[in-house]
């Protein structure tokens, strides 16, 4: 029996669905809703898609399940594709009750056009509210209002969703977990600033669920907690749980845990645990965002910059943790020079990855109060990226956007361990921005640059950009070439390639250095 026939044979009254950004991601929120449906669970199912699937195909698969209710989880990254699916559903089967939830539709009156197409919207927490609304609709009752305020529940009242990760999820997808909800900080660019505080799940109950997941075969745990290291006793107990499951005699660890941490809070009790994790078992996402004190004050971000730097240096020097550090360009009060200074400071601290993000206007985020004073102009289309501000031109935002894409390719992948320091020099941001400008002038693209082409471009552009002898560049590239999947001799690789427009590249790079 094919999948469509199987769905028709087992129709469900309620379908919980979303369009993930990639297959490797799975929806934590849908599993929470499903776990807390109570008696309605037998009438419900979860069906996930990706934003890369055709809307007509998604609609066909949903309709094949003969649902009475479809609940969509809507985010900034999938609202466009979700809208197209809903248009088709309402054209073909207008009787199906469509319910939306998620951060993109939870902030009145700032809501996307898709809200006008559907029957109901649940704002905020949905575990109990979705169940109550579904029960009403299945009984033929029509709620008085189409917008429903979600009712928050005590964490201990929630049924945890971890049993609903299936074997395919465990084998092929990221497993999301949470030991706490909420955030006590008020950084205005983040929706978590709307939380009153952070609350933790009961530790024994949470660790029991983690033990079950581990026993089922889960080895990659990604914590979505906004402030994992806020409550140190809680954090250390969780770290010990995972340390107890690491084989000290195993060279290649199959266990990986990923946490988002507060960068300026790293007490000794936590350090004592972190030094015990072996290579490839621990990843930290560290939200630095900016080192500019004036911008930090403007957006209500509390961060001890010196302590943040000390902690990052300590992590790099004393632990095997993989550090993924974030910066945001385009914040109110930010400038190109100010952002360059933040990047340079962060680069010197040596995180394995620096994620450069361009500010996006999240619906409901307090940062929107600055839009008029700082002349914040955002794209009208998701993900609502800032286009220009009072202090940053559209052109510079475009340049830094390209910088970010090229940095992912040439900086974050770790492929150019020997060549990158030659490029960055003592003014990392300025040097890489010049390189990014030259790359764009040469390639006219920020994507689909093959590994072979990356080596060619560095060989072509680097000597002129950084005023280094060709032999020095070739020596560094040769060492990186040997480390790469390409392997072999870099000189033979160059001789085998077709001649490139080196003169044009040199002219572009010289022009850029003098502008």
C-alpha positions as CSV (number, residue, x, y, z in Angstrom):
1,X,0.0,0.0,0.0
2,X,1.5,3.4,-0.9
3,X,1.7,6.2,1.6
4,X,-1.4,8.1,0.2
5,X,-3.5,5.0,0.3
6,X,-2.4,4.3,3.8
7,X,-3.4,7.8,4.9
8,X,-6.9,7.3,3.3
9,X,-7.2,4.0,5.1
10,X,-6.5,5.7,8.4
11,X,-8.0,9.2,8.3
12,X,-7.4,11.5,11.2
13,X,-9.7,14.2,12.5
14,X,-6.8,16.4,13.6
15,X,-3.6,16.9,11.7
16,X,-0.8,18.8,13.3
17,X,1.6,20.2,10.7
18,X,4.4,22.6,9.9
19,X,6.9,23.3,7.2
20,X,10.4,22.9,8.6
21,X,13.3,24.8,7.1
22,X,15.1,21.5,6.4
23,X,14.4,17.8,6.8
24,X,17.0,17.4,9.6
25,X,14.9,19.7,11.8
26,X,11.8,18.3,13.5
27,X,9.0,20.2,15.2
28,X,9.3,20.2,19.0
29,X,6.1,22.3,19.3
30,X,3.9,19.8,17.4
31,X,5.1,17.0,19.6
32,X,4.2,19.0,22.7
33,X,0.7,19.7,21.3
34,X,0.2,16.1,20.4
35,X,1.5,14.9,23.8
36,X,-1.1,17.1,25.6
37,X,-4.2,16.2,23.5
38,X,-5.5,13.7,26.1
39,X,-8.5,11.7,24.7
40,X,-8.1,13.5,21.4
41,X,-4.7,12.0,20.7
42,X,-6.1,8.9,19.1
43,X,-7.9,11.2,16.5
44,X,-4.7,13.2,15.7
45,X,-1.5,12.7,13.9
46,X,1.7,14.8,13.2
47,X,2.7,15.4,9.6
48,X,5.8,17.4,8.8
49,X,7.1,18.9,5.6
50,X,9.8,21.3,4.5
51,X,9.7,24.7,2.9
52,X,11.3,23.2,-0.2
53,X,8.3,21.1,-1.1
54,X,5.7,22.3,-3.6
55,X,2.6,23.8,-1.9
56,X,0.3,21.7,-4.1
57,X,2.1,18.5,-3.0
58,X,1.8,19.5,0.7
59,X,-1.9,20.3,0.2
60,X,-2.6,17.0,-1.5
61,X,-0.9,15.0,1.3
62,X,-2.8,16.8,4.0
63,X,-6.2,16.4,2.2
64,X,-5.5,12.7,1.7
65,X,-5.8,12.3,5.5
66,X,-9.4,13.6,5.4
67,X,-9.0,15.9,8.4
68,X,-11.6,18.1,10.0
69,X,-9.0,20.3,11.7
70,X,-5.5,21.2,10.6
71,X,-3.2,23.0,13.0
72,X,-0.2,24.9,11.5
73,X,2.8,26.0,13.5
74,X,3.9,29.3,11.8
75,X,7.4,30.9,12.0
76,X,9.2,33.8,10.3
77,X,11.0,31.2,8.1
78,X,7.9,29.4,6.9
79,X,5.1,31.9,6.8
80,X,5.3,32.5,3.0
81,X,5.2,28.8,2.1
82,X,2.5,28.1,4.8
83,X,0.3,30.8,3.3
84,X,0.5,29.2,-0.2
85,X,-0.5,25.8,1.3
86,X,-3.4,27.4,3.2
87,X,-4.7,29.2,0.1
88,X,-4.9,25.9,-1.7
89,X,-6.6,24.1,1.2
90,X,-9.2,26.8,1.6
91,X,-9.9,26.8,-2.2
92,X,-10.3,23.0,-2.3
93,X,-11.9,22.3,1.1
94,X,-13.1,25.5,2.7
95,X,-14.9,23.5,5.4
96,X,-11.7,22.3,7.0
97,X,-11.1,24.3,10.2
98,X,-7.6,25.7,10.1
99,X,-5.9,26.8,13.3
100,X,-2.6,28.8,13.4
101,X,-0.1,29.1,16.3
102,X,3.5,30.1,16.7
103,X,5.5,33.3,17.1
104,X,4.7,34.7,13.7
105,X,0.9,34.9,14.4
106,X,1.0,35.6,18.2
107,X,1.2,39.4,18.3
108,X,-1.8,41.6,17.7
109,X,-2.2,43.8,15.8
110,X,1.1,43.0,14.1
111,X,0.0,39.9,12.2
112,X,0.7,38.5,8.7
113,X,-1.9,38.3,5.9
114,X,-2.3,34.5,6.4
115,X,-4.3,35.2,9.5
116,X,-7.2,36.5,7.3
117,X,-7.4,33.2,5.5
118,X,-7.9,30.9,8.5
119,X,-10.5,30.2,11.1
120,X,-8.7,30.5,14.4
121,X,-5.4,31.8,15.8
122,X,-4.0,30.7,19.2
123,X,-1.6,33.3,20.6
124,X,1.2,32.2,22.9
125,X,1.2,28.8,24.7
126,X,-1.0,26.3,23.0
127,X,-0.8,22.9,24.8
128,X,-4.1,23.3,26.7
129,X,-5.8,25.8,24.4
130,X,-5.4,23.8,21.2
131,X,-6.9,20.8,22.9
132,X,-9.9,22.8,24.2
133,X,-10.5,24.4,20.8
134,X,-10.3,21.2,18.9
135,X,-12.7,19.5,21.3
136,X,-15.2,22.3,20.7
137,X,-14.9,22.2,16.9
138,X,-15.3,18.4,16.8
139,X,-18.5,18.7,18.8
140,X,-19.8,21.2,16.3
141,X,-19.5,24.3,18.6
142,X,-18.2,27.6,17.3
143,X,-16.1,29.7,19.7
144,X,-17.1,33.3,20.0
145,X,-13.7,34.7,19.0
146,X,-11.4,33.7,16.2
147,X,-8.3,34.9,18.1
148,X,-7.7,32.9,21.3
149,X,-5.2,33.8,24.0
150,X,-3.2,30.7,25.0
151,X,-3.4,29.7,28.6
152,X,0.0,29.1,30.2
153,X,0.4,26.0,32.3
154,X,2.7,25.1,35.1
155,X,5.5,23.0,33.7
156,X,4.6,20.1,35.9
157,X,1.2,19.9,34.4
158,X,2.6,19.4,30.9
159,X,3.0,15.9,29.4
160,X,6.5,15.8,28.0
161,X,6.8,15.0,24.3
162,X,9.9,12.9,24.1
163,X,8.3,9.5,23.5
164,X,6.9,10.9,20.2
165,X,10.4,11.1,18.6
166,X,10.3,8.0,16.5
167,X,13.1,5.8,15.2
168,X,13.5,7.9,12.0
169,X,13.9,11.1,14.1
170,X,16.5,9.5,16.3
171,X,18.5,8.2,13.4
172,X,18.4,11.2,11.0
173,X,17.2,14.4,12.7
174,X,18.1,16.8,15.5
175,X,16.5,16.0,18.8
176,X,15.3,19.1,20.6
177,X,14.9,19.1,24.4
178,X,14.3,21.7,27.0
179,X,15.1,21.8,30.7
180,X,13.6,25.2,31.3
181,X,11.3,27.8,29.7
182,X,11.5,31.5,29.5
183,X,14.3,34.1,30.0
184,X,14.8,36.7,32.8
185,X,16.7,39.1,30.4
186,X,15.1,41.8,28.3
187,X,17.2,42.0,25.2
188,X,14.8,43.9,22.9
189,X,15.6,42.1,19.6
190,X,14.5,38.8,21.1
191,X,10.9,37.6,21.8
192,X,12.1,35.9,25.0
193,X,12.3,39.5,26.4
194,X,8.5,39.3,26.7
195,X,8.9,36.5,29.3
196,X,8.6,37.4,33.0
197,X,11.2,34.9,34.1
198,X,12.7,31.5,33.5
199,X,11.3,28.4,35.0
200,X,12.8,24.9,35.2
201,X,11.3,21.5,34.8
202,X,11.7,19.2,37.8
203,X,15.2,17.8,37.5
204,X,14.4,14.2,38.2
205,X,11.5,14.1,35.9
206,X,13.5,15.7,33.1
207,X,16.5,13.5,33.5
208,X,14.3,10.4,33.5
209,X,13.0,11.5,30.0
210,X,16.6,12.1,28.8
211,X,17.5,8.6,30.0
212,X,14.6,7.1,28.0
213,X,15.7,9.0,24.9
214,X,19.3,7.9,25.3
215,X,18.2,4.3,25.7
216,X,16.2,4.5,22.5
217,X,19.3,5.6,20.7
218,X,19.3,9.4,20.8
219,X,22.9,10.8,20.7
220,X,22.5,14.4,19.5
221,X,20.7,16.5,22.1
222,X,20.0,20.2,21.3
223,X,18.8,22.2,24.2
224,X,16.5,25.1,23.3
225,X,16.8,26.7,26.7
226,X,17.5,30.4,26.3
227,X,19.6,30.5,29.5
228,X,21.0,27.0,30.2
229,X,23.6,28.2,32.7
230,X,21.4,30.5,34.6
231,X,20.7,28.0,37.4
232,X,24.1,26.4,38.1
233,X,23.0,23.5,40.3
234,X,20.5,22.5,37.6
235,X,23.1,22.9,34.8
236,X,25.8,20.9,36.5
237,X,23.4,18.0,37.2
238,X,22.4,17.8,33.5
239,X,26.1,18.0,32.5
240,X,26.9,15.1,34.9
241,X,24.1,13.1,33.4
242,X,25.8,13.3,30.0
243,X,29.3,12.8,31.4
244,X,28.1,9.6,32.9
245,X,27.3,8.3,29.4
246,X,30.5,9.2,27.7
247,X,32.9,6.4,27.1
248,X,36.4,7.6,28.2
249,X,38.0,4.9,26.1
250,X,36.2,5.8,22.9
251,X,38.3,8.0,20.6
252,X,35.3,9.2,18.5
253,X,32.4,10.2,20.7
254,X,28.9,9.6,19.3
255,X,27.3,11.8,21.9
256,X,26.9,15.5,21.3
257,X,25.1,18.0,23.5
258,X,24.4,21.6,22.4
259,X,23.6,24.4,24.8
260,X,22.9,28.1,24.5
261,X,24.7,29.9,27.3
262,X,24.9,33.3,28.9
263,X,28.4,34.5,28.0
264,X,29.3,36.3,31.2
265,X,28.2,33.7,33.6
266,X,30.6,30.8,34.0
267,X,31.1,30.0,37.7
268,X,33.8,27.5,39.0
269,X,31.3,24.7,39.5
270,X,30.3,24.8,35.9
271,X,34.0,25.0,34.7
272,X,34.8,21.9,36.7
273,X,32.3,20.0,34.6
274,X,33.1,21.5,31.3
275,X,36.8,20.5,31.3
276,X,35.7,16.8,31.5
277,X,34.0,16.7,28.1
278,X,36.1,15.2,25.3
279,X,36.4,16.5,21.8
280,X,33.3,16.5,19.6
281,X,30.9,16.1,22.5
282,X,30.0,19.6,23.5
283,X,28.8,22.7,21.6
284,X,28.1,26.1,23.1
285,X,26.0,28.8,21.3
286,X,27.1,32.1,22.8
287,X,25.0,35.1,22.0
288,X,27.5,38.1,22.1
289,X,25.5,40.1,19.6
290,X,27.5,43.3,20.2
291,X,30.4,44.6,22.3
292,X,29.2,48.3,22.0
293,X,28.1,49.5,25.4
294,X,25.9,52.2,24.0
295,X,24.0,49.8,21.7
296,X,23.7,47.3,24.6
297,X,22.1,50.0,26.8
298,X,19.8,51.1,24.1
299,X,18.4,47.6,23.5
300,X,18.3,46.7,27.3
301,X,21.0,44.1,27.0
302,X,22.9,43.4,30.2
303,X,26.3,41.9,29.4
304,X,29.6,42.3,31.2
305,X,31.9,42.5,28.2
306,X,35.2,41.9,30.0
307,X,33.8,38.8,31.7
308,X,32.4,37.6,28.4
309,X,35.8,37.9,26.9
310,X,37.5,36.2,29.8
311,X,35.0,33.3,29.7
312,X,35.4,32.8,26.0
313,X,39.2,32.7,26.3
314,X,38.9,30.3,29.2
315,X,36.6,28.0,27.2
316,X,39.0,28.0,24.2
317,X,42.0,27.4,26.4
318,X,40.7,24.8,28.9
319,X,37.9,22.9,27.2
320,X,37.1,21.0,24.1
321,X,33.8,22.8,23.6
322,X,33.0,23.9,20.1
323,X,32.1,27.6,20.4
324,X,29.5,29.1,18.0
325,X,29.3,32.9,18.8
326,X,26.7,35.2,17.4
327,X,26.9,38.9,16.3
328,X,24.0,41.0,15.0
329,X,24.5,43.9,12.5
330,X,21.9,46.7,12.1
331,X,20.8,47.1,15.7
332,X,19.5,50.6,16.7
333,X,22.6,52.9,17.2
334,X,24.9,50.4,15.4
335,X,27.4,51.7,12.8
336,X,29.7,49.9,10.3
337,X,32.7,51.0,12.4
338,X,31.1,49.9,15.6
339,X,30.2,46.5,14.2
340,X,33.7,46.1,12.8
341,X,35.1,46.7,16.3
342,X,32.8,44.1,17.8
343,X,33.8,41.6,15.1
344,X,37.5,42.3,15.6
345,X,37.2,41.8,19.4
346,X,35.3,38.5,18.9
347,X,37.6,37.2,16.3
348,X,40.6,37.7,18.6
349,X,38.9,35.4,21.2
350,X,39.1,32.5,18.8
351,X,35.6,30.9,18.6
352,X,35.4,28.1,16.1
353,X,32.4,29.8,14.4
354,X,31.2,33.4,14.3
355,X,27.6,33.6,13.1
356,X,26.9,37.0,11.6
357,X,23.3,37.9,11.5
358,X,21.5,40.9,10.0
359,X,18.8,42.2,12.3
360,X,15.3,41.0,11.6
361,X,12.1,42.5,12.7
362,X,10.4,39.9,14.8
363,X,6.7,40.6,15.3
364,X,6.0,41.7,18.9
365,X,9.7,42.3,19.8
366,X,10.3,45.4,21.9
367,X,13.0,46.6,19.5
368,X,10.3,47.8,17.2
369,X,9.9,50.9,19.5
370,X,13.1,52.2,18.0
371,X,11.9,52.1,14.4
372,X,11.0,55.8,14.1
373,X,13.9,57.4,16.1
374,X,16.5,55.3,14.3
375,X,14.8,55.3,10.9
376,X,14.8,51.5,10.8
377,X,13.6,50.3,7.3
378,X,12.8,46.6,7.1
379,X,12.0,44.4,4.2
380,X,8.2,44.0,3.9
381,X,8.7,40.3,3.1
382,X,9.8,37.6,5.6
383,X,12.2,37.4,7.3
384,X,11.8,41.2,7.5
385,X,15.6,41.9,7.3
386,X,16.6,45.5,8.1
387,X,17.5,47.3,4.9
388,X,18.9,50.6,6.2
389,X,18.9,52.6,9.4
390,X,19.7,56.2,10.4
391,X,23.4,55.2,10.8
392,X,23.8,52.4,8.2
393,X,23.2,52.7,4.5
394,X,21.5,50.2,2.4
395,X,24.7,49.6,0.5
396,X,26.7,48.8,3.7
397,X,24.0,46.4,4.9
398,X,24.2,44.6,1.5
399,X,28.0,44.5,1.8
400,X,27.9,43.0,5.3
401,X,25.2,40.5,4.2
402,X,27.7,39.3,1.6
403,X,30.4,39.3,4.2
404,X,28.3,37.0,6.4
405,X,27.7,34.5,3.6
406,X,31.3,34.5,2.5
407,X,32.4,34.2,6.1
408,X,30.3,31.0,6.5
409,X,32.2,29.6,3.5
410,X,35.8,30.7,4.1
411,X,35.8,31.3,7.9
412,X,33.3,29.0,9.7
413,X,34.0,25.8,7.9
414,X,37.5,25.5,9.2
415,X,38.9,24.6,5.8
416,X,41.5,27.4,5.7
417,X,43.4,27.0,9.0
418,X,46.7,28.2,7.5
419,X,45.4,30.7,4.8
420,X,42.8,32.6,6.8
421,X,45.3,34.2,9.3
422,X,47.1,35.6,6.3
423,X,43.9,37.2,5.0
424,X,42.7,38.5,8.4
425,X,45.9,40.2,9.6
426,X,45.6,42.9,12.3
427,X,42.3,44.4,11.0
428,X,40.2,41.3,10.5
429,X,36.9,42.9,9.7
430,X,38.4,45.5,7.3
431,X,40.5,42.9,5.5
432,X,37.7,40.3,5.1
433,X,35.2,43.0,3.9
434,X,37.7,44.0,1.2
435,X,38.0,40.3,0.3
436,X,34.2,39.9,0.2
437,X,33.9,42.9,-2.1
438,X,36.5,41.5,-4.4
439,X,34.8,38.1,-4.3
440,X,31.5,39.6,-5.3
441,X,33.1,41.6,-8.0
442,X,34.7,38.5,-9.4
443,X,31.9,35.9,-8.9
444,X,28.7,38.1,-8.8
445,X,27.3,35.5,-6.5
446,X,27.4,34.5,-2.8
447,X,26.5,30.8,-3.2
448,X,27.4,27.7,-5.1
449,X,31.1,28.3,-4.8
450,X,32.7,24.8,-5.0
451,X,35.6,23.9,-2.8
452,X,37.9,23.8,-5.8
453,X,36.7,27.3,-6.8
454,X,37.4,28.5,-3.2
455,X,41.0,27.6,-3.5
456,X,41.2,29.2,-6.9
457,X,39.8,32.4,-5.7
458,X,42.1,32.7,-2.7
459,X,45.1,32.0,-4.9
460,X,43.8,34.6,-7.4
461,X,42.8,37.4,-5.0
462,X,44.9,37.1,-1.9
463,X,48.4,38.2,-3.0
464,X,47.1,41.6,-4.1
465,X,44.6,42.1,-1.3
466,X,47.1,41.6,1.5
467,X,50.3,42.5,-0.3
468,X,52.0,39.2,0.3
469,X,54.4,37.3,-1.9
470,X,52.7,34.7,-4.1
471,X,54.9,32.0,-2.6
472,X,53.7,32.7,0.9
473,X,50.1,32.4,-0.2
474,X,50.8,29.2,-2.1
475,X,52.5,27.6,0.9
476,X,49.5,28.3,3.1
477,X,47.0,27.1,0.5
478,X,49.1,23.9,-0.1
479,X,48.8,23.0,3.6
480,X,45.1,23.6,3.6
481,X,44.7,21.7,0.3
482,X,46.3,18.6,1.9
483,X,43.9,18.8,4.8
484,X,40.8,19.1,2.5
485,X,38.8,16.3,0.8
486,X,40.6,17.3,-2.4
487,X,44.1,16.3,-1.0
488,X,47.1,15.9,-3.3
489,X,49.4,18.6,-4.6
490,X,48.1,22.1,-4.7
491,X,50.6,23.0,-7.4
492,X,49.4,20.2,-9.6
493,X,45.8,21.2,-8.9
494,X,46.6,24.8,-10.2
495,X,48.4,23.6,-13.3
496,X,45.4,21.3,-14.2
497,X,42.9,24.1,-13.9
498,X,41.8,26.3,-16.8
499,X,43.4,29.8,-16.8
500,X,41.3,32.3,-14.9
501,X,40.8,36.0,-15.4
502,X,43.6,36.9,-13.0
503,X,44.2,40.3,-14.5
504,X,40.6,41.2,-14.1
505,X,40.6,40.0,-10.5
506,X,43.8,42.0,-9.8
507,X,42.2,45.1,-11.2
508,X,39.1,44.7,-9.1
509,X,41.1,44.1,-5.9
510,X,43.4,47.1,-6.5
511,X,40.4,49.3,-7.1
512,X,38.7,48.0,-3.9
513,X,41.8,48.6,-1.8
514,X,41.8,52.2,-2.7
515,X,38.1,53.0,-2.1
